[in-house]
Amino acid sequence: MRDRHLLILICLAILALDGCAKKQAQDEKVLAKVSNRVITVKDLNTRIAKVPTYYQGVVEKNKKRYLDETIIEMLFYEEAIRLGIDKDKETREVINEAKKKIIIAKFIKEEVEDKIKVTEKETKLYYDEHKDEFKSPQLWRASHILVGTEQEAKDIRAELAKGAKFEDLAGKYSTDATASRGGDVGYFRMGQLVPEFENACAKLEVGQTGNILHTQFGYHIIKLTDRKEPVIEDFEKVKPLVESELKRRKRSELFDKLVMDLKKKYGVQIEEDVYKYLDTPEKVSQPAAN
């Protein structure tokens, strides 16, 4: 039995090695040649892997097009080098500036971004000390009937007073798109609807129908159907927001400290007498009088 198991393991190992060898052979296959350079399957896949994540799916579905674009890029580069554009003064200046920015970005990543650590304890402590920042907004829910004239609104109010259902009258008379759902506008917070409508809702009790309200849209009859008071969101729900805020603060602290340390290290000095003139508008020279 042991020998049989050993034999199975050996077979599996051979199959795995064979699969790796086949994949390696596939990766090394040449897709295209440009002058004395080649593009292999591996080269193309490596380039695709460096594409921003949100574009990778598109590129994966259009590999042939991406290969064509890669070839065109190589052709342009080869011809530009042949013409000596890389030796042009302006080109060198741009390259040096780009190189400087890339190096600085890498330096900041290593000295700031990579050093930002936020622990579970820090996140929970911040949440406990700033719970008011994580309150859900107060929400209102209302239904309304919108008509074009004040008389129409008065007639509808009279029907309501006789016991007609608000939802039925909304479906029958309202000119708003909410008519199909009994006038329900859904939940909203302050700042989402026109101020007059929101202020009217804020004065109503749940279940109460307000007076006729005139806005730029016409004449409204509003019924407040629900109100949700602000509540503090659960820690797990806002945890990503807390972590993001703590990272932002730490990023700022680390960056400021890095700048101060480097200024001290390299002995930065500001010449105040000259510095103050930076805020002084240059005088426009006047032509000399004849």
Secondary structure, DSSP 8 states (H G I E B T S, - for coil): -HHHHHHHHHHHHHHHHHHHHHHHHHHT-EEEEETTEEEEHHHHHHHHHTS-HHHHHHHHHTHHHHHHHHHHHHHHHHHHHHTTGGGSHHHHHHHHHHHHHHHHHHHHHHHTGGG----HHHHHHHHHH-GGGGB---EEEEEEEEESSHHHHHHHHHHHHTT--HHHHHHHH--SGGGGGTTEEEEE-TTSS-HHHHHHHHT--TT-B---EEETTEEEEEEEEEEE---B--HHHHHHHHHHHHHHHHHHHHHHHHHHHHHHHTT----HHHHGGGGS----------
